[in-house]
């Protein structure tokens, strides 16, 4: 049995599946205090429908006139629409990724710092083993008088992914992927948890690894807690592997991510 099959065959149990990035492989040391960017839970103000097909209505607070309509169907999956109480549609209904059986969460924040509320839908793939950590963030970002939808695939999504590393009230999003590596300096193949920083600029999400010299951070999967950046791979290997991994992830998403998401050409 090769290493990849062994990894995904293993029933890997995490005590806290909601951790942003796997806790044992966090890009930050356990003792390090990281400033969190404020992200708040939306309030569900109504739930209607029948077995297997529900419409959940959320808002920032009970008296808010803006409503987030999240439809959940065991057959058709998730769909999202944003309206005002006057029935004015601000975001047309569209499907989003995630397995309805695996659950979801709805949050709000000001991710792009334009003074308007943005919304975050967190859903899960619903697999087993390491695949149980695979999830989605659907960012609904304010843009003038409308909203722009940015879907992201990430590992172990949580509101702890939103940080303020410079303590200047600017949001960074820690994105995590799992990469099967190639032969390293020790002559062996290893697998890695890879973390990148992103920021929200207007209606776009862009790479922001320049904010913190630790990123992008590659952490070897050692089957025990590890927070140290690996020295097994060269910069050229990392750049090529990262580019190969990111592009297939996002080329297949229904709505094209902004060009700012790409790595160095």
N, C-alpha and C positions, 0 to 999 in steps of 0.2 A: 504493500500500500504506500503510495507516494505521500509526501508531506502535505500537499494541498488537500488530498482526500482525507487524510488523517485529521487535519484541522477541522474540516467541515463535518466530519462524522462525529467528532467529539461533542457531547452534550455539554456545552459550555454554559454554566449557570452563574449569572451575576446576581448578587443580592439586591442591587439597585439598578434595574434596567433603565431607569430614567436619567442616569448620569449623562452629562454632556461628555463626549468622548469617553471611552472606557476608563473608569476610575484608576485601574491599575496601570494604565498607559497614558495618563494625562500628560500634556506637554508642560505642565507646571508641577513643580515639586509639591508634595503633600503639605509641607509646612509653609508654602508660599501663599500669601494673602493677595488675591486678585480682585480688583475692583470690578463689580458687576455693573453692566449697563442696565438701567431700569426697564424691565418687561413685566407687564401685569396681566393677570388672568381676566378674561372677559366673563361677563355674567350671562348665564342662560336665562332668558326671560320668558321663553315659551318652548314647548315641545309638542308637536302634533303629528298625527299619522297613524298607521296601522303596523302590525307585526312585520318586520323586515323592511319597512320603508318609512323613515321618519324625517321630519324637517325640524331642525334645531335653530332657534333664533337667539342670537347673542347680541350684546351691546357692551360698550365701555362701562356704562352705569345705567341703572334702571330708567332714568329720565332722558337718556340720550335719544336723539331723533334718528341716528344712523343705526341700521340693523344689519347684522351679518347673518345671512340665511345659509345654513349648512345642511344640505340634504344628504341623508345616509341611507343607502339601499343595499341590501345583501346581494342583490343581483347586479346593479349598475355601479356600485361604489359611491364615491363622494362627488358632490357638486357644490359650488359656492356661488352666491350672488349677494351683492350689497345694495340695499335700498334705503330710502328714508321713510319715515312713518307716513309721509304723504304719497307713498308708492312710487316716488321718483327713483328710477334705477340708476345707480352710480357705477355698478359693475355688472355686466350681463352674465347670466348663468353660464358656468363652464365647469367641466369635470376637472378633478385634481387627483393626484396619485395617492394610493394607500389602500390597505385592506380594512374594510369596515369592521370586521370581526376583531381586529387588533386594537380598536379604540382611537381616540383623537383628543386634542386639546386646542383651545382657541385663546390667543393672547393679543394684547395691543401694546404699542410703544410708539416712539417717534424715531424710527431707525435712520431716516435721512436728514433729520434735524431741520425740517422745513416748517415746524410749528404745527403740523397736521398729524392726526393719528394714522398710524400704519397698523396692519393686522398680520398675525402669524397663525397659520393652521399647521399643527403638528400631527402627522399621521405615521403609521408603521406599515412595513411590508408584511410582517406577521410570520416570518420564517422560524426555523429552529437553529440551534447551535449558534455560531457567530452571526448567521443571517438574522437572528432575532434582534440584533442591534441595528439592522438596516432600516432607516426611516426617511421621512420627507419633511421638509419645511416648505410650505407654500407662502411666500411673502406677498402681501398685497400692499403695495407701496403707493403713497399719495403722489399725484403728478398733476399740478394745476387744478383743474376741476374734475379730475377722473382718477382712476386707480390703474396701476400697472402690476401684472402678476408675474412673479419670478419663482418658478419651482426649483427646488434644490434637493438632491439626494445626498444623504450624509449618514454617518454611523453614530448611533446612540444620541439622537437629537434631544436637546433639553434647553430650557431658558438659561442654563448656566453656560451655554455656548456664546452668549452675548456679554462682552466684556468691555472695559474701558482701560486699556493698558497704559495710556498716558495720563489718566486721571484729569482729562480735559473735557469731559461730558461728550465725547465722540465715540460712537458705537463701532466695535469690531466684532465680527462673527467668526468664531473658530470652526472651521470646516474639517471634518475627519473622514479619511478613506482608508481602506485596507488594501495594500498592494503586495502581490506575490513578487518577491524579488528575484534577482539573478545572482550568479556567483560573485561573492564579495572578496575582500582582501584575504580572508582566511581560507579561500578556496571552496567555501560551502554556500549553498543557497539559503537565504532567510526570507521571512515575510515581515512586513512593516506596517505600523500605524503611522499615517502621514497627516500632519496638521498644517493647514494654511489659514492665513488671516484674510478676511474680506471686509470691505466697507460699503456702505450704501451712499451713492452719490446721485442725487436726483432720483430718477426712476431706474437707475442701474445698480448692479452689484459688481464691484471690481476687486481685483487682487490688491492686498494692502500689507504684504509681508515686510515692506520697508518700515512699518510702524515699530516692529520689534525684531531685533537681530536674531532671535531664536527661531524665526519662521522663514521658510517652511521647515518644520521639524519632523525628522524621520526617527521613529523609535522602533527598535527591533522587537518583534514578538518573541519573548523568551519564556512564556508559560509561567512567569512569575512577575510581580510588579517591577516595572522599569520606566523611568522617566528621562533617561539620558539619550541625547542625540547620538545616533550611530555614526561610526567612522568606517563602516564596512564598504560603503559605496562611494564612488567618485562623484563630483558635482555633475559631470556629464551623464553618468548613469542615472542619477536622481532626476535630472531635467528630462531625459528621454522617457523614463518610466512614468513620471508624473504626467507628461504631455500625453502619452499613450493611454493612461488611465482616465484622465479627465475628459478628453474629447469624446470617446465612445459613450461615457456617462451622459453627457449633455446634448450630443448630436441627436439622440433619440427622443429627447423630451418634446412634447407636443408643441410647446411655444418656445421658440429659440431664445436661449439666454443671450444677454447682451455680449457684444464682442469683448467687453472689458473682462470677461471671465477667463479668457484664454491665457496660457502661460507665454513665456517669451517665444516669439516666432522662431 
